């Protein structure tokens, strides 16, 4: 049995399975509290494109498995009854999802048909944060200020080819990195009537 196909059809079977072990360790001593999380995640992905079986998709009828280690560390120190200082570091890996796998056209935005070449993205993220917090529950005053830094690394670089009403999303196996930092200040006060 052969399905009638056209460029607007998709029949992609996408099954994702995850198994993980997530040990967390917390240590508290006096005013200091540290938490370490050491998750080990096994990802298994099965793909089968029933319509575009002759396409050149990199995900074409594949079984893909990846083992990721995604640790995080947090430390918090109570300076006194109202003030605290905290810092954290995280590392995370992630595979792309089904929206990167279809090879037929899909309407993504108003008046925009797009399709992929079906390559699977993989992303690595690092983030670091430090913050100073104040809380006074009796006066209902709270504020928090801090700074953070992130670094994201992707294995694919995207480009678009305009094809009239539709566009094709091309991927290039080029590692690209984005990093940045931010500072923030938040405050709140509860007002009773």
Secondary structure, DSSP 8 states (H G I E B T S, - for coil): ------TT---EEEEEEEEEEEEEEEEEETTEEEEEEEEEEEEEEEEEESS-TTS--TTTT-EEEEEEEEEEEEEEEE-SSSEEEEEEEEEEEEE--GGGT--S-EEEETTEEEEE-----EEEEEEEEEEEEEEETTTTEEEEEEEEEEEEEES-EEEEEEETTEEEEEEE---EEEEEEEEEEEEEE----
